[in-house]
Amino acid sequence: MFRNLIVLLTLCLTVASIGMAQVQQTKGNYVDKFRQMDEIWPTANSYRTAGGEPGHEYWQQRADYKINVTLDEKKHRIEGNVEITYHNNSPDTLRFLWVQLDQNRFNKNSMQHKTATYNAPDSLKGFDGSPARLSLGQLRQQQLMEDRDFGFEINNVSQGGNELKHTVVGTKMRVDLPMPLKSGESTSFAVDYAFNIIESDVMGGRGGYEHFPDDEIDGGGYLYEMSQWYPRMGAYTDYEAWTAKEFLGSGEFTQEFGNFDVTLTVPADHVVAATGELQNMNDVMTSEQLERWEEAKTAVRPVYIVTMEEAIENEKEGTNDTKTWHFAAENVRDFAWASSRKFAWDAKGYDQGGSVRPHVMAMSYFPKEGGELWEKYSTEVVIHTMEVYSRVSFEYPYPVAISVNGPVGGMEYPMITFNGPRTILNDDGTRTYTMAEKEFLIGVVIHEVGHFYFPMIVNSDERQWTWMDEGLNSYLDGVAGREWDYDWANSEPSDIIDYMKSQNQVPIMTQSDSVLRLGPNAYTKPATSLNILREVILGRDLFDFAFKEYSRRWMFKRPTPSDFFRTMEEASGVDLDWFWRGWYYTTDHVDISLDHIYQMRMDTKDPDIDFGRRRDENNMKPKSLYVTRNEEEGMRSWVQRNRDVRDFHDENDQFTVTNKERNEYIDFLDGLDPRERREFERAVDEDKNYYVLEFSNQGGLVMPILIEFTFTDGSTEFMNIPAEIWRRNHLSVKKLFVFDKEVERVELDPDWYTADTNVENNHYPRRIIPSRIEAYKASPRTGLKRRNVMHDMKTELKEPKNENR
Ligand SMILES: [Zn+2]
């Protein structure tokens, strides 16, 4: 009864952890890790094919924007209006539209703010436990939200001068249409809006302003990075209709493509960077800057359009005048910009070749705080990233590629990225940077510029699946990073081991806001899995072909996870359902153990040879301890003492050969047909070494078995046994190997390329595990009652350094 209960529980857990669509196991413990994904993946249709390609009736919506806003630097506020033209390419009739109001996330009534949980220490059990903690940053955020209203102020929603009924639901707004929007039709509406810009360092987020209190200008300087700054159309898709998921901070954005025509009115001394091409260069740039711009197009190294000296001079005083910068961008899924009087601006042309966009301008905008680090590397890394990504996916289709230094650590938008690394100001007034900051700059620029491709062009649904852009992009930034410098360490399989073994995790295939530990789950694990898929399972040729095919199929379109999985299989020609199932749909880890090796020699069947061998083998067994001790004591047995009393059995043993066995051997040989006899005699003649290796799957994830044999002559041989070896038994398998040479030892996955979580059971024979031990001194005991109050009472009081205390 008890035993049956445990079996039942185990089965339920197994089934639940794999998914509801799983065919259920009813008897025994056989689990089919190779079960096909059709059970879980959506049925192919005319929008998305079974091969993972856009179908013959594939459609997506389109939204074009005309935006005019003013940046009020005194109030840190955006005011303006947007006109959205929405094209209904779906086969459906729409009676209302959903618009994304992402700034509402920062409102104190937002779902994100209300549902943010607090991590108290486990020992928080009233006043006796350790005190809970609130950082000064958290305090500052709480106070700022009390003092200032954030989120969009929607002042008017109208169509042709008539107000439209609209309803704000958290970070979204429903706009009711006066007439249903039929398939193939378009509609336009306008929104007057404003919002207070968040201070990025206080509120976090993907944009905002940064305050530089030490700048010479009255009140300090400011730098603005503007994102999610206009009402954006919600996505309407074939697989989900209108996206209903609230913006909670983690799950990013589900976007439609469109054209943008944007005017940004900012203080006249600001320099503006934005998605798209600057339309009024002559209005906002000096003739000298325009000359430098021309020079930069063909320069070998980046050329300053606004030099650092000019920027430092510019940031010293402000102005009440304004200037309007006009940008246009075609076929983008979003628009972001940055503005500051602190910006230096450099540029260098990138000759990509090809027919799509032969020449691209790579540019960087950075304040003096970015300094030499940015001057040397930012724009060069932008170009390096495009070189690698365009090779593995498709030609970069946009006219500019930008890296901006500001308060945001790393964030991507079409054609523009926000990147955080900075130099350190030393006491002598010089600026230097650390090795870590240099690595951060190169790494973050590669990563964010990489996002120009995924998801800004291969437009995956970020609100649903963080891994589809972050995982793929983390895999690719590793490719580009290693081509920048071979010391690059990123998504090495051995780095993911601790996470793979951890208990607090969910499968990669989890909606973005529900993911536990987003970093390893949505970035590192998928990136590592793709590295393993490329280097161990498919090989570079098949992987690269399939990955490029996926990129080509889905550029400027919206892929779902199954489109990626299916394309990788269809284009590589290799069934990978087991791989997606293990790495993406479960929390299994890799731990393959080499449990036993049996060494065997072929029997000759000739009793005059085999019986002698068996006698030798029998003699190799240790002697009875009893007999050994008797001999050591000098004891002699009766038979030894009475040697004259002997018979037949003293001269022969169980291995003595008679003609009976010899005749059986002759009969055996006579019974073989000539071909069988040749084969048998050859095997006997060659007398090879036969080994049976017994493997067990301790981690659950089925994977290829990588085996390195080392022979007694010192030579080695490597074998890659495909994962399909586990198809009839995912828990343990045996395999026969035949060698001329004798095996001395065997190691599984010697180069640590499968993220095997326990390398010790990969050695046969087991090895001594190298480790370290450290001597330590016990620390004195502490606690309130152990304070030396009698002595501390004599301490003198200090003068405070900070007068504004
Ligand atoms: Zn990213």
Residues whose N, C-alpha, C, O or C-beta is under 5 A from the ligand:
A	BS01	ZN	E470
